[in-house]
Amino acid sequence: MPHPDTEKENGKSDLTWKAYMAIRQMLFYNEIHSGQKIKYKDLATRIGVSMTPVIQALKWLEFTNIVRHETNKGYYVNEVSVKEVTEVYDARLLIEVSLVPQILNNIDDQGTKQLKIAIENYRAAVEEDNYYKRIMTDMKFHMTLASLSECSIQIKMLQGLFDVLLLRYSRNLFFLSVTDTSLPEHMKIFQSVEKRDETALEASLKFHIDTVRSHIIKGMTRLIVDKKEFF
């Protein structure tokens, strides 16, 4: 199945693209929740398209494991899972650290400038205490760093992992994230890039991703236990 980005570039399916981006936004802002059944007609009316583009958009989201289709029932947003989050962060760690040599091999003044802009935007979001802006600028920093490697396959894989985190776990994850330590950790990553220090960059990336993963998994586990006790 062609990715909506490809269809958009080819000018073939503007309505599918519109539906795809609208559904992504609803997922990101938690207007559609994990485990919830997706009502085609309601979505189509809200987005301003027919049901066909909505279903096509959902098929792509199914391909990326954001939603699932149950025969004779329809589409549902996949439930959150501590196991899945652990796997996502394990994969992030492997990919981001593996890109370090290429990042430092390719980095130039322009790349350093792009990364500096990304971290300043993240700093501004933290200082502003803007929840959703913080999520997006955090992702932008990591994707900007990864893009400096010019390793297109790994970059696409990393974007897919962020899609899972942002579209299904945004509220669960980032309310549990360690915002007080994340900014200093991002700064250490940036400083390691500036110094072209491969050992320090690998270590700072590992520490940051490990720290966030550990904190989020503990928080999610606690929430699941609390929820069971409540019910």
C-alpha angles and dihedrals in degrees: 000000000000118000114247088239089062093046090049092051090050092049091233105121117024091156093052089049090050091051093045094052093043092052091047089054092049090051092047093051091045093244085132114042136209111275093017121135112239115231109212097199094050091048093047092051093046094048094041099238137103121267093258096072089044092054091046090052091049090052090059091046087051090053090055092047095246093118135014133215121225116197113254090359108069136225127336132184107247115251123250117261132190088211092055093047089051091051092047093053092044089054092045090053093051094047100042095046092045090058095057098094093050092044091055092041092055102033117120136162092280092052092048089051092052091050091047091053089050094052093045089053089051091048090052091051092051092048090046089049089224106163101200095036089053090054094051097043091049090055091044091054093052094043091048090052092048092047090061088069091063088215098141099187095052091044091055090048091051091049089053091054091050089050090058091048096045100041100041107020107029098115095036094047107038097043083058096044121115099247094167092060101029095077095053089045091052089049091054089052091051093046090051089054091049090052092044087231107159096185093049093045093052091047095047092048092048093048093048097047092042091050095049092043093051094047094047095047091050090048094047092047090052092049092051091050092047091049092052091049091049092054 
